[in-house]
Each structure stands twice: as structure tokens, then as C-alpha cells.
Amino acid sequence: MAGSPSARAIASVAGDGLTPEQITELLEGTCVPDWPSVWRFVHVLGAEPAFFQPLWEAAHRATARLEDLPSSPLPAPSPPARETAVSTSDRLATLMQEFGRTLVKDPKDIFMAE
């Protein structure tokens, strides 16, 4: 499980309060959950929640500002320029490879054997 845990595996370690769907949305950046949910997610991954709280606060403020804007139709997005689809697990694996040492003392200890 270490290296690229599924949203379901993270949710099972997190216990009550985080569903696989919420974890997927969090990883995809499609929502800004409440701080207790983010804290639980970061804690389960073995990282320091205090490092992520200012980032969450900035995202939360930005989301609140967007919700205050008048609703108007957005232009259709341009098709991506030769991008390939990247799965959530590949994205998480890349992030953990890049930032794992910063987030945890030993990346192998992110998840203990079940």
C-alpha cells in the first residue's frame, strides 16, 4: 500500500469522517473540505498538519471569494495541449515521491501494514 495508496485505503486508515469520495475530491482539487477533514487526511499520511493549515486557509478564503461572485456562464475550456490523462494514484505517487521526505521522516512509514 505504501507509495500509492488508494482513496479507499486512506479512508480505512482515517476511520470515520473521510469517505473515499471525499479523499478523491481532495486529491483532485475539486473541493476544499473543512479543516478537521484536511487535518485528518494529512495526519493519516504522516505529515504535519500545521504545515498545511495556512495553505488550507488560503484555499478556503479563495473559495469563499469565488462563491461571492455573481454566477455567469464560463466560456468552454480549451482542449488540453497534448496532455495525457494521469490517474489519481499516479498523481499521488508522484507527489509523495517529490515531497515525501519533506512530509514524513521516513516515507516507508506512511502506512503501517494492515
Summary of the structure (lengths in Angstrom):
residues: 114
radius of gyration: 15.9
end to end distance: 9.2
largest distance: 49.0
contacts: 234
relative contact order: 0.16
helix: 58%
strand: 0%
